C-alpha cells in the first residue's frame, strides 16, 4: 500500500515496478476533487507500467481515492 503523501511519486512507483511482479496487487491512495488542489494526486505518468484494476472514489467524510493496480509485465522492454 502506498500512501497519498508518498513523494516523489514517479520514483516510488518506478521502484515498486522494478521489485514487484505481475501477480502482486498494489494499492495506493490519492486525492481527487477539491483535495487535489491542496495535495498532488497520483497521475497516469506516475503509474506508467501498471494497469488500473479498481478505483474506489471517496464517500461521505473520506478524502482519499483508493486505486488497485498491477504491474504490466515487459512494459519497458
N, C-alpha and C positions, 0 to 999 in steps of 0.2 A: 504494500500500500504506500502510495506516495502522497505526501501532504500537499495541500494547496499552496503553502508558503515555501515549498522547496525551490531553491534557486541555485545556480542558473538552470532553468527548466530544460533547455535543449541538452545541456551536458548531463543532467540527471537521467533523462530518458535514453540518451545515447549509451550511457554506462549500463543501464538496465537491459538495453537491447543486446549489448555485447556479451553479458554474462548469463542472460536468460535463454530459454528455448521456446519453441512454438507451443509447447504444452502448458507452460506456466502462465496462469492468468495474472494480470497486473491491474490493480485497482488504484485509481487516483482521484483526488478531489480537485475541483477547480471552481472558479466563481463565474456566475452568469448574471445577467440582468444588471441592476444598478450597482451591485457589489463589484462588477468587473471594471467600474470606473476607478474604484479605490485600490483594488488589488489586481495585479496582472493575471489574467486567466491563462490556462494552457492552450496553446494554438496548435493547429494542424501541423505546422512546421516543427513544433517541439516533439510531436509524437510520430515523426516520419519513421517508417519501418514497422509500424504497428497497425493493426486493424481494430477499429472500434466495434465492439460486440454489443454492449449495452450502455445506455446513458440514462441515468435517473435524475430528473430535474427536481429542484427543491420544492417542498410543500410546507405550508404553514410558516413557522418561525425558523426553518432550516435555511441556511445561506449557501451551502455547498452543493454543487452538482457532482454526482459520483459517476465515473466512467470506467467500464471494464474493457481492457484492450488485451490483445495477444500479439506476439511477435510474428511478423511475416518472414518466413524462412527465406534466405538467399535474397533479401530485398536489395542489399547494397552490393551484391556481387555482379 
